[in-house]
């Protein structure tokens, strides 16, 4: 994720992001995308079903 990517995404969403903040935003987004990828790729058994309500 580059600063140019952040600039394009911000424009699409109508979010004002100062140029000095774009590098930090890009770094944060890379971390979030990495975490999301780990969750999406986590193997689950075929018999697992989501719970309708979380109860700790």
PDBQT receptor file of N, H, CA, C and O in Angstrom, charges set to zero:
ATOM      1  N   UNK A   1       0.866  -1.162   0.000  1.00  0.00    +0.000 N 
ATOM      2  CA  UNK A   1       0.000   0.000   0.000  1.00  0.00    +0.000 C 
ATOM      3  C   UNK A   1       0.911   1.222   0.000  1.00  0.00    +0.000 C 
ATOM      4  O   UNK A   1       1.781   1.369   0.859  1.00  0.00    +0.000 OA
ATOM      5  N   UNK A   2       0.698   2.073  -0.957  1.00  0.00    +0.000 N 
ATOM      6  H   UNK A   2      -0.009   1.954  -1.655  1.00  0.00    +0.000 HD
ATOM      7  CA  UNK A   2       1.522   3.278  -1.081  1.00  0.00    +0.000 C 
ATOM      8  C   UNK A   2       0.722   4.511  -0.650  1.00  0.00    +0.000 C 
ATOM      9  O   UNK A   2      -0.488   4.448  -0.433  1.00  0.00    +0.000 OA
ATOM     10  N   UNK A   3       1.423   5.607  -0.538  1.00  0.00    +0.000 N 
ATOM     11  H   UNK A   3       2.406   5.659  -0.715  1.00  0.00    +0.000 HD
ATOM     12  CA  UNK A   3       0.746   6.866  -0.215  1.00  0.00    +0.000 C 
ATOM     13  C   UNK A   3      -0.217   7.254  -1.329  1.00  0.00    +0.000 C 
ATOM     14  O   UNK A   3      -1.259   7.858  -1.075  1.00  0.00    +0.000 OA
ATOM     15  N   UNK A   4       0.138   6.906  -2.570  1.00  0.00    +0.000 N 
ATOM     16  H   UNK A   4       0.985   6.416  -2.776  1.00  0.00    +0.000 HD
ATOM     17  CA  UNK A   4      -0.759   7.183  -3.698  1.00  0.00    +0.000 C 
ATOM     18  C   UNK A   4      -2.041   6.365  -3.567  1.00  0.00    +0.000 C 
ATOM     19  O   UNK A   4      -3.125   6.855  -3.883  1.00  0.00    +0.000 OA
ATOM     20  N   UNK A   5      -1.922   5.117  -3.102  1.00  0.00    +0.000 N 
ATOM     21  H   UNK A   5      -1.042   4.719  -2.845  1.00  0.00    +0.000 HD
ATOM     22  CA  UNK A   5      -3.110   4.288  -2.869  1.00  0.00    +0.000 C 
ATOM     23  C   UNK A   5      -4.005   4.925  -1.808  1.00  0.00    +0.000 C 
ATOM     24  O   UNK A   5      -5.226   4.978  -1.961  1.00  0.00    +0.000 OA
ATOM     25  N   UNK A   6      -3.393   5.401  -0.745  1.00  0.00    +0.000 N 
ATOM     26  H   UNK A   6      -2.401   5.358  -0.620  1.00  0.00    +0.000 HD
ATOM     27  CA  UNK A   6      -4.146   6.067   0.326  1.00  0.00    +0.000 C 
ATOM     28  C   UNK A   6      -4.850   7.299  -0.226  1.00  0.00    +0.000 C 
ATOM     29  O   UNK A   6      -6.011   7.554   0.097  1.00  0.00    +0.000 OA
ATOM     30  N   UNK A   7      -4.158   8.053  -1.045  1.00  0.00    +0.000 N 
ATOM     31  H   UNK A   7      -3.215   7.846  -1.307  1.00  0.00    +0.000 HD
ATOM     32  CA  UNK A   7      -4.754   9.255  -1.632  1.00  0.00    +0.000 C 
ATOM     33  C   UNK A   7      -5.959   8.900  -2.500  1.00  0.00    +0.000 C 
ATOM     34  O   UNK A   7      -6.989   9.571  -2.434  1.00  0.00    +0.000 OA
ATOM     35  N   UNK A   8      -5.835   7.851  -3.310  1.00  0.00    +0.000 N 
ATOM     36  H   UNK A   8      -4.998   7.306  -3.364  1.00  0.00    +0.000 HD
ATOM     37  CA  UNK A   8      -6.956   7.426  -4.169  1.00  0.00    +0.000 C 
ATOM     38  C   UNK A   8      -8.136   6.933  -3.335  1.00  0.00    +0.000 C 
ATOM     39  O   UNK A   8      -9.282   7.294  -3.602  1.00  0.00    +0.000 OA
ATOM     40  N   UNK A   9      -7.855   6.103  -2.319  1.00  0.00    +0.000 N 
ATOM     41  H   UNK A   9      -6.924   5.810  -2.102  1.00  0.00    +0.000 HD
ATOM     42  CA  UNK A   9      -8.931   5.600  -1.467  1.00  0.00    +0.000 C 
ATOM     43  C   UNK A   9      -9.620   6.731  -0.716  1.00  0.00    +0.000 C 
ATOM     44  O   UNK A   9     -10.845   6.743  -0.594  1.00  0.00    +0.000 OA
ATOM     45  N   UNK A  10      -8.846   7.668  -0.220  1.00  0.00    +0.000 N 
ATOM     46  H   UNK A  10      -7.851   7.658  -0.319  1.00  0.00    +0.000 HD
ATOM     47  CA  UNK A  10      -9.420   8.810   0.492  1.00  0.00    +0.000 C 
ATOM     48  C   UNK A  10     -10.330   9.616  -0.426  1.00  0.00    +0.000 C 
ATOM     49  O   UNK A  10     -11.401  10.061  -0.015  1.00  0.00    +0.000 OA
ATOM     50  N   UNK A  11      -9.901   9.800  -1.669  1.00  0.00    +0.000 N 
ATOM     51  H   UNK A  11      -9.031   9.438  -2.004  1.00  0.00    +0.000 HD
ATOM     52  CA  UNK A  11     -10.725  10.544  -2.626  1.00  0.00    +0.000 C 
ATOM     53  C   UNK A  11     -12.029   9.800  -2.911  1.00  0.00    +0.000 C 
ATOM     54  O   UNK A  11     -13.092  10.415  -2.994  1.00  0.00    +0.000 OA
ATOM     55  N   UNK A  12     -11.946   8.472  -3.060  1.00  0.00    +0.000 N 
ATOM     56  H   UNK A  12     -11.083   7.972  -2.992  1.00  0.00    +0.000 HD
ATOM     57  CA  UNK A  12     -13.151   7.677  -3.318  1.00  0.00    +0.000 C 
ATOM     58  C   UNK A  12     -14.145   7.756  -2.161  1.00  0.00    +0.000 C 
ATOM     59  O   UNK A  12     -15.358   7.782  -2.370  1.00  0.00    +0.000 OA
ATOM     60  N   UNK A  13     -13.616   7.794  -0.941  1.00  0.00    +0.000 N 
ATOM     61  H   UNK A  13     -12.630   7.773  -0.770  1.00  0.00    +0.000 HD
ATOM     62  CA  UNK A  13     -14.469   7.823   0.246  1.00  0.00    +0.000 C 
ATOM     63  C   UNK A  13     -14.806   9.230   0.722  1.00  0.00    +0.000 C 
ATOM     64  O   UNK A  13     -15.620   9.405   1.628  1.00  0.00    +0.000 OA
ATOM     65  N   UNK A  14     -14.184  10.220   0.117  1.00  0.00    +0.000 N 
ATOM     66  H   UNK A  14     -13.523  10.077  -0.619  1.00  0.00    +0.000 HD
ATOM     67  CA  UNK A  14     -14.411  11.596   0.533  1.00  0.00    +0.000 C 
ATOM     68  C   UNK A  14     -13.795  11.915   1.884  1.00  0.00    +0.000 C 
ATOM     69  O   UNK A  14     -14.316  12.745   2.629  1.00  0.00    +0.000 OA
ATOM     70  N   UNK A  15     -12.682  11.255   2.205  1.00  0.00    +0.000 N 
ATOM     71  H   UNK A  15     -12.258  10.581   1.600  1.00  0.00    +0.000 HD
ATOM     72  CA  UNK A  15     -12.006  11.476   3.486  1.00  0.00    +0.000 C 
ATOM     73  C   UNK A  15     -10.828  12.422   3.308  1.00  0.00    +0.000 C 
ATOM     74  O   UNK A  15      -9.966  12.184   2.462  1.00  0.00    +0.000 OA
ATOM     75  N   UNK A  16     -10.781  13.470   4.077  1.00  0.00    +0.000 N 
ATOM     76  H   UNK A  16     -11.481  13.663   4.765  1.00  0.00    +0.000 HD
ATOM     77  CA  UNK A  16      -9.614  14.350   3.996  1.00  0.00    +0.000 C 
ATOM     78  C   UNK A  16      -8.460  13.762   4.814  1.00  0.00    +0.000 C 
ATOM     79  O   UNK A  16      -8.566  13.627   6.033  1.00  0.00    +0.000 OA
ATOM     80  N   UNK A  17      -7.371  13.418   4.149  1.00  0.00    +0.000 N 
ATOM     81  H   UNK A  17      -7.285  13.528   3.159  1.00  0.00    +0.000 HD
ATOM     82  CA  UNK A  17      -6.174  12.918   4.830  1.00  0.00    +0.000 C 
ATOM     83  C   UNK A  17      -5.024  13.829   4.440  1.00  0.00    +0.000 C 
ATOM     84  O   UNK A  17      -4.687  13.959   3.263  1.00  0.00    +0.000 OA
ATOM     85  N   UNK A  18      -4.436  14.451   5.431  1.00  0.00    +0.000 N 
ATOM     86  H   UNK A  18      -4.710  14.345   6.387  1.00  0.00    +0.000 HD
ATOM     87  CA  UNK A  18      -3.324  15.372   5.186  1.00  0.00    +0.000 C 
ATOM     88  C   UNK A  18      -2.149  14.623   4.562  1.00  0.00    +0.000 C 
ATOM     89  O   UNK A  18      -1.890  13.473   4.919  1.00  0.00    +0.000 OA
ATOM     90  N   UNK A  19      -1.442  15.258   3.642  1.00  0.00    +0.000 N 
ATOM     91  H   UNK A  19      -1.653  16.192   3.353  1.00  0.00    +0.000 HD
ATOM     92  CA  UNK A  19      -0.287  14.607   3.009  1.00  0.00    +0.000 C 
ATOM     93  C   UNK A  19       0.747  14.079   4.004  1.00  0.00    +0.000 C 
ATOM     94  O   UNK A  19       1.359  13.039   3.760  1.00  0.00    +0.000 OA
ATOM     95  N   UNK A  20       0.948  14.777   5.113  1.00  0.00    +0.000 N 
ATOM     96  H   UNK A  20       0.451  15.621   5.311  1.00  0.00    +0.000 HD
ATOM     97  CA  UNK A  20       1.939  14.316   6.097  1.00  0.00    +0.000 C 
ATOM     98  C   UNK A  20       1.487  13.045   6.823  1.00  0.00    +0.000 C 
ATOM     99  O   UNK A  20       2.309  12.364   7.436  1.00  0.00    +0.000 OA
ATOM    100  N   UNK A  21       0.203  12.721   6.763  1.00  0.00    +0.000 N 
ATOM    101  H   UNK A  21      -0.465  13.274   6.266  1.00  0.00    +0.000 HD
ATOM    102  CA  UNK A  21      -0.335  11.544   7.453  1.00  0.00    +0.000 C 
ATOM    103  C   UNK A  21      -0.453  10.325   6.551  1.00  0.00    +0.000 C 
ATOM    104  O   UNK A  21      -0.707   9.225   7.040  1.00  0.00    +0.000 OA
ATOM    105  N   UNK A  22      -0.276  10.492   5.265  1.00  0.00    +0.000 N 
ATOM    106  H   UNK A  22      -0.069  11.386   4.868  1.00  0.00    +0.000 HD
ATOM    107  CA  UNK A  22      -0.525   9.393   4.323  1.00  0.00    +0.000 C 
ATOM    108  C   UNK A  22       0.383   8.189   4.543  1.00  0.00    +0.000 C 
ATOM    109  O   UNK A  22      -0.070   7.052   4.413  1.00  0.00    +0.000 OA
ATOM    110  N   UNK A  23       1.646   8.411   4.871  1.00  0.00    +0.000 N 
ATOM    111  H   UNK A  23       2.014   9.335   4.976  1.00  0.00    +0.000 HD
ATOM    112  CA  UNK A  23       2.559   7.284   5.104  1.00  0.00    +0.000 C 
ATOM    113  C   UNK A  23       2.106   6.467   6.316  1.00  0.00    +0.000 C 
ATOM    114  O   UNK A  23       2.120   5.237   6.279  1.00  0.00    +0.000 OA
ATOM    115  N   UNK A  24       1.708   7.148   7.378  1.00  0.00    +0.000 N 
ATOM    116  H   UNK A  24       1.696   8.148   7.408  1.00  0.00    +0.000 HD
ATOM    117  CA  UNK A  24       1.236   6.448   8.580  1.00  0.00    +0.000 C 
ATOM    118  C   UNK A  24      -0.056   5.694   8.296  1.00  0.00    +0.000 C 
ATOM    119  O   UNK A  24      -0.229   4.565   8.755  1.00  0.00    +0.000 OA
ATOM    120  N   UNK A  25      -0.957   6.304   7.545  1.00  0.00    +0.000 N 
ATOM    121  H   UNK A  25      -0.816   7.221   7.172  1.00  0.00    +0.000 HD
ATOM    122  CA  UNK A  25      -2.219   5.646   7.192  1.00  0.00    +0.000 C 
ATOM    123  C   UNK A  25      -1.936   4.410   6.345  1.00  0.00    +0.000 C 
ATOM    124  O   UNK A  25      -2.560   3.369   6.546  1.00  0.00    +0.000 OA
ATOM    125  N   UNK A  26      -1.007   4.511   5.404  1.00  0.00    +0.000 N 
ATOM    126  H   UNK A  26      -0.500   5.358   5.240  1.00  0.00    +0.000 HD
ATOM    127  CA  UNK A  26      -0.642   3.370   4.563  1.00  0.00    +0.000 C 
ATOM    128  C   UNK A  26      -0.090   2.237   5.418  1.00  0.00    +0.000 C 
ATOM    129  O   UNK A  26      -0.430   1.074   5.199  1.00  0.00    +0.000 OA
ATOM    130  N   UNK A  27       0.752   2.562   6.385  1.00  0.00    +0.000 N 
ATOM    131  H   UNK A  27       1.027   3.507   6.563  1.00  0.00    +0.000 HD
ATOM    132  CA  UNK A  27       1.335   1.548   7.268  1.00  0.00    +0.000 C 
ATOM    133  C   UNK A  27       0.254   0.854   8.095  1.00  0.00    +0.000 C 
ATOM    134  O   UNK A  27       0.281  -0.365   8.262  1.00  0.00    +0.000 OA
ATOM    135  N   UNK A  28      -0.684   1.624   8.606  1.00  0.00    +0.000 N 
ATOM    136  H   UNK A  28      -0.706   2.615   8.470  1.00  0.00    +0.000 HD
ATOM    137  CA  UNK A  28      -1.779   1.059   9.401  1.00  0.00    +0.000 C 
ATOM    138  C   UNK A  28      -2.653   0.157   8.535  1.00  0.00    +0.000 C 
ATOM    139  O   UNK A  28      -3.047  -0.925   8.969  1.00  0.00    +0.000 OA
ATOM    140  N   UNK A  29      -2.955   0.594   7.319  1.00  0.00    +0.000 N 
ATOM    141  H   UNK A  29      -2.635   1.473   6.967  1.00  0.00    +0.000 HD
ATOM    142  CA  UNK A  29      -3.781  -0.220   6.430  1.00  0.00    +0.000 C 
ATOM    143  C   UNK A  29      -3.100  -1.530   6.070  1.00  0.00    +0.000 C 
ATOM    144  O   UNK A  29      -3.764  -2.561   5.966  1.00  0.00    +0.000 OA
ATOM    145  N   UNK A  30      -1.791  -1.509   5.879  1.00  0.00    +0.000 N 
ATOM    146  H   UNK A  30      -1.251  -0.672   5.963  1.00  0.00    +0.000 HD
ATOM    147  CA  UNK A  30      -1.055  -2.747   5.595  1.00  0.00    +0.000 C 
ATOM    148  C   UNK A  30      -1.217  -3.720   6.763  1.00  0.00    +0.000 C 
ATOM    149  O   UNK A  30      -1.436  -4.912   6.548  1.00  0.00    +0.000 OA
ATOM    150  N   UNK A  31      -1.112  -3.226   7.979  1.00  0.00    +0.000 N 
ATOM    151  H   UNK A  31      -0.934  -2.258   8.153  1.00  0.00    +0.000 HD
ATOM    152  CA  UNK A  31      -1.307  -4.084   9.150  1.00  0.00    +0.000 C 
ATOM    153  C   UNK A  31      -2.707  -4.653   9.219  1.00  0.00    +0.000 C 
ATOM    154  O   UNK A  31      -2.889  -5.832   9.523  1.00  0.00    +0.000 OA
ATOM    155  N   UNK A  32      -3.694  -3.826   8.940  1.00  0.00    +0.000 N 
ATOM    156  H   UNK A  32      -3.546  -2.868   8.693  1.00  0.00    +0.000 HD
ATOM    157  CA  UNK A  32      -5.092  -4.284   8.969  1.00  0.00    +0.000 C 
ATOM    158  C   UNK A  32      -5.356  -5.307   7.868  1.00  0.00    +0.000 C 
ATOM    159  O   UNK A  32      -6.040  -6.304   8.100  1.00  0.00    +0.000 OA
ATOM    160  N   UNK A  33      -4.822  -5.068   6.678  1.00  0.00    +0.000 N 
ATOM    161  H   UNK A  33      -4.267  -4.258   6.490  1.00  0.00    +0.000 HD
ATOM    162  CA  UNK A  33      -4.999  -6.014   5.577  1.00  0.00    +0.000 C 
ATOM    163  C   UNK A  33      -4.319  -7.348   5.874  1.00  0.00    +0.000 C 
ATOM    164  O   UNK A  33      -4.845  -8.406   5.529  1.00  0.00    +0.000 OA
ATOM    165  N   UNK A  34      -3.164  -7.296   6.507  1.00  0.00    +0.000 N 
ATOM    166  H   UNK A  34      -2.737  -6.437   6.788  1.00  0.00    +0.000 HD
ATOM    167  CA  UNK A  34      -2.463  -8.521   6.887  1.00  0.00    +0.000 C 
ATOM    168  C   UNK A  34      -3.288  -9.322   7.889  1.00  0.00    +0.000 C 
ATOM    169  O   UNK A  34      -3.422 -10.538   7.755  1.00  0.00    +0.000 OA
ATOM    170  N   UNK A  35      -3.834  -8.650   8.884  1.00  0.00    +0.000 N 
ATOM    171  H   UNK A  35      -3.725  -7.662   8.993  1.00  0.00    +0.000 HD
ATOM    172  CA  UNK A  35      -4.669  -9.321   9.881  1.00  0.00    +0.000 C 
ATOM    173  C   UNK A  35      -5.925  -9.906   9.241  1.00  0.00    +0.000 C 
ATOM    174  O   UNK A  35      -6.313 -11.030   9.558  1.00  0.00    +0.000 OA
ATOM    175  N   UNK A  36      -6.554  -9.165   8.356  1.00  0.00    +0.000 N 
ATOM    176  H   UNK A  36      -6.239  -8.252   8.098  1.00  0.00    +0.000 HD
ATOM    177  CA  UNK A  36      -7.759  -9.645   7.680  1.00  0.00    +0.000 C 
ATOM    178  C   UNK A  36      -7.450 -10.861   6.822  1.00  0.00    +0.000 C 
ATOM    179  O   UNK A  36      -8.241 -11.803   6.759  1.00  0.00    +0.000 OA
ATOM    180  N   UNK A  37      -6.300 -10.840   6.164  1.00  0.00    +0.000 N 
ATOM    181  H   UNK A  37      -5.658 -10.076   6.215  1.00  0.00    +0.000 HD
ATOM    182  CA  UNK A  37      -5.899 -11.974   5.325  1.00  0.00    +0.000 C 
ATOM    183  C   UNK A  37      -5.690 -13.223   6.180  1.00  0.00    +0.000 C 
ATOM    184  O   UNK A  37      -6.099 -14.317   5.792  1.00  0.00    +0.000 OA
ATOM    185  N   UNK A  38      -5.054 -13.061   7.342  1.00  0.00    +0.000 N 
ATOM    186  H   UNK A  38      -4.722 -12.172   7.657  1.00  0.00    +0.000 HD
ATOM    187  CA  UNK A  38      -4.855 -14.199   8.244  1.00  0.00    +0.000 C 
ATOM    188  C   UNK A  38      -6.191 -14.797   8.685  1.00  0.00    +0.000 C 
ATOM    189  O   UNK A  38      -6.344 -16.018   8.716  1.00  0.00    +0.000 OA
ATOM    190  N   UNK A  39      -7.142 -13.954   9.021  1.00  0.00    +0.000 N 
ATOM    191  H   UNK A  39      -7.017 -12.963   8.996  1.00  0.00    +0.000 HD
ATOM    192  CA  UNK A  39      -8.458 -14.443   9.429  1.00  0.00    +0.000 C 
ATOM    193  C   UNK A  39      -9.190 -15.122   8.280  1.00  0.00    +0.000 C 
ATOM    194  O   UNK A  39      -9.805 -16.172   8.469  1.00  0.00    +0.000 OA
ATOM    195  N   UNK A  40      -9.129 -14.536   7.103  1.00  0.00    +0.000 N 
ATOM    196  H   UNK A  40      -8.629 -13.684   6.949  1.00  0.00    +0.000 HD
ATOM    197  CA  UNK A  40      -9.835 -15.086   5.949  1.00  0.00    +0.000 C 
ATOM    198  C   UNK A  40      -9.260 -16.433   5.522  1.00  0.00    +0.000 C 
ATOM    199  O   UNK A  40      -9.990 -17.285   5.017  1.00  0.00    +0.000 OA
ATOM    200  N   UNK A  41      -7.959 -16.633   5.720  1.00  0.00    +0.000 N 
ATOM    201  H   UNK A  41      -7.365 -15.941   6.130  1.00  0.00    +0.000 HD
ATOM    202  CA  UNK A  41      -7.308 -17.864   5.284  1.00  0.00    +0.000 C 
ATOM    203  C   UNK A  41      -7.278 -18.938   6.367  1.00  0.00    +0.000 C 
ATOM    204  O   UNK A  41      -6.806 -20.047   6.117  1.00  0.00    +0.000 OA
ATOM    205  N   UNK A  42      -7.773 -18.629   7.569  1.00  0.00    +0.000 N 
ATOM    206  H   UNK A  42      -8.156 -17.728   7.773  1.00  0.00    +0.000 HD
ATOM    207  CA  UNK A  42      -7.731 -19.604   8.659  1.00  0.00    +0.000 C 
ATOM    208  C   UNK A  42      -8.637 -20.781   8.324  1.00  0.00    +0.000 C 
ATOM    209  O   UNK A  42      -9.824 -20.592   8.059  1.00  0.00    +0.000 OA
ATOM    210  N   UNK A  43      -8.090 -21.997   8.334  1.00  0.00    +0.000 N 
ATOM    211  H   UNK A  43      -7.126 -22.151   8.549  1.00  0.00    +0.000 HD
ATOM    212  CA  UNK A  43      -8.908 -23.161   7.970  1.00  0.00    +0.000 C 
ATOM    213  C   UNK A  43      -9.894 -23.529   9.082  1.00  0.00    +0.000 C 
ATOM    214  O   UNK A  43      -9.529 -23.608  10.255  1.00  0.00    +0.000 OA
ATOM    215  N   UNK A  44     -11.118 -23.747   8.697  1.00  0.00    +0.000 N 
ATOM    216  H   UNK A  44     -11.415 -23.683   7.744  1.00  0.00    +0.000 HD
ATOM    217  CA  UNK A  44     -12.150 -24.176   9.637  1.00  0.00    +0.000 C 
ATOM    218  C   UNK A  44     -12.684 -25.534   9.197  1.00  0.00    +0.000 C 
ATOM    219  O   UNK A  44     -12.782 -25.799   7.999  1.00  0.00    +0.000 OA
ATOM    220  N   UNK A  45     -13.028 -26.395  10.148  1.00  0.00    +0.000 N 
ATOM    221  H   UNK A  45     -12.947 -26.179  11.121  1.00  0.00    +0.000 HD
ATOM    222  CA  UNK A  45     -13.635 -27.671   9.776  1.00  0.00    +0.000 C 
ATOM    223  C   UNK A  45     -14.976 -27.436   9.076  1.00  0.00    +0.000 C 
ATOM    224  O   UNK A  45     -15.632 -26.417   9.292  1.00  0.00    +0.000 OA
ATOM    225  N   UNK A  46     -15.368 -28.393   8.239  1.00  0.00    +0.000 N 
ATOM    226  H   UNK A  46     -14.836 -29.221   8.064  1.00  0.00    +0.000 HD
ATOM    227  CA  UNK A  46     -16.617 -28.254   7.485  1.00  0.00    +0.000 C 
ATOM    228  C   UNK A  46     -17.855 -28.261   8.377  1.00  0.00    +0.000 C 
ATOM    229  O   UNK A  46     -18.896 -27.729   7.992  1.00  0.00    +0.000 OA
ATOM    230  N   UNK A  47     -17.751 -28.858   9.563  1.00  0.00    +0.000 N 
ATOM    231  H   UNK A  47     -16.905 -29.289   9.875  1.00  0.00    +0.000 HD
ATOM    232  CA  UNK A  47     -18.930 -28.960  10.421  1.00  0.00    +0.000 C 
ATOM    233  C   UNK A  47     -19.106 -27.768  11.364  1.00  0.00    +0.000 C 
ATOM    234  O   UNK A  47     -20.012 -27.785  12.198  1.00  0.00    +0.000 OA
ATOM    235  N   UNK A  48     -18.283 -26.755  11.258  1.00  0.00    +0.000 N 
ATOM    236  H   UNK A  48     -17.547 -26.741  10.581  1.00  0.00    +0.000 HD
ATOM    237  CA  UNK A  48     -18.377 -25.576  12.113  1.00  0.00    +0.000 C 
ATOM    238  C   UNK A  48     -19.434 -24.620  11.562  1.00  0.00    +0.000 C 
ATOM    239  O   UNK A  48     -19.466 -24.331  10.366  1.00  0.00    +0.000 OA
ATOM    240  N   UNK A  49     -20.297 -24.137  12.458  1.00  0.00    +0.000 N 
ATOM    241  H   UNK A  49     -20.270 -24.373  13.429  1.00  0.00    +0.000 HD
ATOM    242  CA  UNK A  49     -21.315 -23.171  12.055  1.00  0.00    +0.000 C 
ATOM    243  C   UNK A  49     -21.226 -21.953  12.971  1.00  0.00    +0.000 C 
ATOM    244  O   UNK A  49     -20.885 -22.084  14.147  1.00  0.00    +0.000 OA
ATOM    245  N   UNK A  50     -21.532 -20.770  12.439  1.00  0.00    +0.000 N 
ATOM    246  H   UNK A  50     -21.809 -20.664  11.484  1.00  0.00    +0.000 HD
ATOM    247  CA  UNK A  50     -21.459 -19.567  13.275  1.00  0.00    +0.000 C 
ATOM    248  C   UNK A  50     -22.550 -19.577  14.346  1.00  0.00    +0.000 C 
ATOM    249  O   UNK A  50     -23.659 -20.062  14.121  1.00  0.00    +0.000 OA
ATOM    250  N   UNK A  51     -22.216 -19.043  15.495  1.00  0.00    +0.000 N 
ATOM    251  H   UNK A  51     -21.316 -18.649  15.678  1.00  0.00    +0.000 HD
ATOM    252  CA  UNK A  51     -23.202 -18.919  16.563  1.00  0.00    +0.000 C 
ATOM    253  C   UNK A  51     -24.053 -17.680  16.306  1.00  0.00    +0.000 C 
ATOM    254  O   UNK A  51     -23.518 -16.641  15.918  1.00  0.00    +0.000 OA
ATOM    255  N   UNK A  52     -25.363 -17.765  16.513  1.00  0.00    +0.000 N 
ATOM    256  H   UNK A  52     -25.798 -18.609  16.829  1.00  0.00    +0.000 HD
ATOM    257  CA  UNK A  52     -26.218 -16.599  16.273  1.00  0.00    +0.000 C 
ATOM    258  C   UNK A  52     -25.949 -15.460  17.255  1.00  0.00    +0.000 C 
ATOM    259  O   UNK A  52     -26.132 -14.290  16.921  1.00  0.00    +0.000 OA
ATOM    260  N   UNK A  53     -25.511 -15.810  18.475  1.00  0.00    +0.000 N 
ATOM    261  H   UNK A  53     -25.362 -16.761  18.747  1.00  0.00    +0.000 HD
ATOM    262  CA  UNK A  53     -25.230 -14.813  19.503  1.00  0.00    +0.000 C 
ATOM    263  C   UNK A  53     -23.959 -15.214  20.239  1.00  0.00    +0.000 C 
ATOM    264  O   UNK A  53     -23.788 -16.376  20.608  1.00  0.00    +0.000 OA
ATOM    265  N   UNK A  54     -23.069 -14.250  20.453  1.00  0.00    +0.000 N 
ATOM    266  H   UNK A  54     -23.208 -13.306  20.154  1.00  0.00    +0.000 HD
ATOM    267  CA  UNK A  54     -21.848 -14.530  21.208  1.00  0.00    +0.000 C 
ATOM    268  C   UNK A  54     -22.153 -14.517  22.689  1.00  0.00    +0.000 C 
ATOM    269  O   UNK A  54     -22.704 -13.548  23.214  1.00  0.00    +0.000 OA
ATOM    270  N   UNK A  55     -21.792 -15.599  23.361  1.00  0.00    +0.000 N 
ATOM    271  H   UNK A  55     -21.345 -16.385  22.935  1.00  0.00    +0.000 HD
ATOM    272  CA  UNK A  55     -21.953 -15.693  24.816  1.00  0.00    +0.000 C 
ATOM    273  C   UNK A  55     -20.634 -16.190  25.395  1.00  0.00    +0.000 C 
ATOM    274  O   UNK A  55     -20.297 -17.365  25.250  1.00  0.00    +0.000 OA
ATOM    275  N   UNK A  56     -19.882 -15.300  26.052  1.00  0.00    +0.000 N 
ATOM    276  H   UNK A  56     -20.155 -14.345  26.170  1.00  0.00    +0.000 HD
ATOM    277  CA  UNK A  56     -18.577 -15.709  26.601  1.00  0.00    +0.000 C 
ATOM    278  C   UNK A  56     -18.712 -16.709  27.738  1.00  0.00    +0.000 C 
ATOM    279  O   UNK A  56     -17.707 -17.145  28.299  1.00  0.00    +0.000 OA
TER     280      UNK A  56
